[in-house]
Amino acid sequence: MNILLVRVKPPKESINLQSFMICEPLELEYAASALKAEGHDVTLIDMLTEKRRFAYFLKNPYKTFDMVCFTAYINLIGAVKSYAREVKSYDPGILTVVGGVHAEVVPTDFVCPEIDHILWANGIDTLCRIARGERSPDGVFIPGKTTKPLPLCDELPFPDRSITARYRDKYNYIYHNRCATIKTSYGCPYRCTFCFCTRISNYRVRPLDSVMDELEAISENNVFIVDDDFLFDRDRLTEFCRLLDTRGIHKHYIAFGRADFIAENEDIILMLRDHGFDAFFIGIESFKKNELDDFGKKTNVDINLKAVSVLERNGLDCYSGLIVGEDWTRRDFNTLIENLNSFEHPLVNIQPITPMPGTPLYDSLKTKPVLPREKYGYWDMAHLAFRPLKMSTRAYYYNILRAYLKTSANSKQRRYIRSKYGRDTYYRVLFGASKIFFQYVSLIINPHMPR
């Protein structure tokens, strides 16, 4: 089969960190590797970086495609359906397939005449079965089917990074240019109520020798470890560093980790720093105890603050995720700003609470979001899904923007970023952040909330 893998471009209305952060499409690189191993001819296009339209690749006079595959988050559902319509309009005989985390958790969102197969479980294995000609393998979602297949626990092949060769110089993670990604585990050992990852697979780790083999094959100096929680097992992290030394692997790393681990294991954090780790992304989520309890974080405000302190005094950057509630007041935003500015460098992502369909948080809501599900592009964790309870929608967007401008985007932090990461990186991030700034200004003027 000639197979085209596509990462679609978000709609214009979406507010995305992709304005200054584009990670490689790891899920499609895994798919490419598995499909190539079975003898298929595979092409990948990344519409996040392409200037040409999708039709240019679809109507390639030198290659016809038998199957076109997409991956998508919730805000890309409409874009995937549009791309699939374009495929079927061009040639109804081309198979269309969609996979990814949202397809596995809420497959019904993708049901439409133009999509032939929705990968509901075991995405890579199921995709290969479709390419072999199997009509309805177990992992394909069929409307009315209520029992989801159990997840496989097979070791995946290494992702085929050669298939993204022409895009790789554009892949970065915020301030880290030319940044590759790698997974050393799947799933998460925790059960936060707002999170998708535990709805896809049980937590399992990869053999570290295999991880080292893959790291040795990565050409980039910067590597983003995209495990849902890399900081979980002290012994495994110690062995990870030992193997880096044994193999002579010298790279720079960024990873996700929990605040409680960082707060309780400063010696491990120091060891990781000495083995190339530059920053950790912590889901702080909130400075309110009741919100942390609602999110199932199993941590508290003091632990969060201690974790940031551990990172900063050891010379590591802390990227923080914060969720602001629909019942917040201006005083709450003031408290948020005060807490963030207690950090030496508050490098934060602030987002309004957006309960994702398919998560326990969404299912437990007493008041459902007012944002219609079919307005897919607005489900980006930046637009409001709820009508604010204690201020106007305009005021709410203004306060989110104000919180950014007074913390991670203030003059002190801009000087820090420029001095640490250089002019080119500074201006790349500044350009992307400016785009998001004007999107928020537009929302303050015209909030786009249903009446």
Phi, psi and omega in degrees: 000144166267119188238133177250122175259134188229125164262117188279160179270135179297152176294159186300330184285344181289145173254115188230143172295351177296349174300333177218017180211112179232108176272154179297150180281077189302321182297324178285329176291324173298315180298317180300317181298314181293319181292319178298323180297337179262012172092008181276152174269121189237133174237141178238135172235136180249099185288350174294332183247347183284141173267339180275155182284159181303322182301329180301319182278323181296323185260029179304118183290345184262352181208129173255147185252141176268334183211139176238128186239139181237157170230147188200147165266180187299323183285355181254003183302312180298321179295318178297317179297322178294316178297318181296321176298321179296321178297310184292329177293323179286315180203103182300343182279348179285129176287139176242135185225139174232139177220191182112177188297320183289323178297328180282331184266318181230070185296334182300335180295340183259001182293117176196160185298335186274352179252118185280322185222134175245120182282104187271330182205152175051058191309311184293313180298316181295320178299317179296324178295320177297316181296333177283348179106005177293134187285312184219071177297158187306325186282357179274134178282131175239122180309133183095344178282130187248346182254118180274136178300150176292146180290142173282156179239026180287148174291128180283155173292160175298142177297145180272094182282348177293335185286345176250022186305320185283352180253349196296332180289351179262354182274128183210165172233099181054259186265006185251104183283156180044068187246123175273168175233153179210148173249131174251354176207167179234142181076191183216140180283354180253173187225054177299139190289341184264359194259141179281327198299327181282354178271357186256312182209160173286156181290130174208152183249154176274152172300133185292331175298322177293319177301317180294321176302318180291319179300319180297333182274351181277127184279333183291149178277333179260133182227126176261114178276110190263024170303145176297331174209097179285327184269086183229317188239113181304314184296321180293320179293322176297318178293323177303312181291322178299318180291326174302316179294314182299319182277347184069037180269122181234103178222176175249140189232150168231145182207161172275143176205160178271149181296321184295323178295314182298317182296327186263354187224057182297328179297322178291320178298318178297319178297316179296319177303317182288351177249021170107359180282127183256332186201156172230144175261119180249131173277079178295320175069311185200157170255018178245129182300316184296324179290318177300321177295318179297326181280353182068030185287335182057039176216183179215176186296318181298319178297317179301313181294322178295320180298315178299319179298318178301313181295312187293321181286348175258013173078020180255142175282145177243113172268128187241141173255129180235138178247127179254136189274162181289343181261014183289149175249174176300324178298321177299317178295322177298319178295320176301312181299317180298315179296316181295324180282358169283344174283151176293320180222090181283087180266094195235156169242115183254126183222142175293148181303127182226087178296119183278132175308137180098352178259157178301325180299318179294316183293334184269357184296134173278324176249119182281155178301149177269347178287118181300140181299327183286351173275065191304317185298340181272351178274065187243010183062024174230323171283153178286131173267336178249156167279126180303144185271335189233012173200168179289161178298319178300314180297324180295312178298321179299319182289327173298313180297318179300319180297320176297310186295332182266358180235265187291342181252012180284172187296325179297315181290325177297319178295321180297312181298316181296319182288324184277321188250353175095164185296316185298313179295318180302313183286330175297313180292321180299319179297315180293318180294326178296323177298315179294322178304312182288333173296319177292321176301318178298322179290328176295323179285317183224093191292343177061035177260139177298146178278000000 
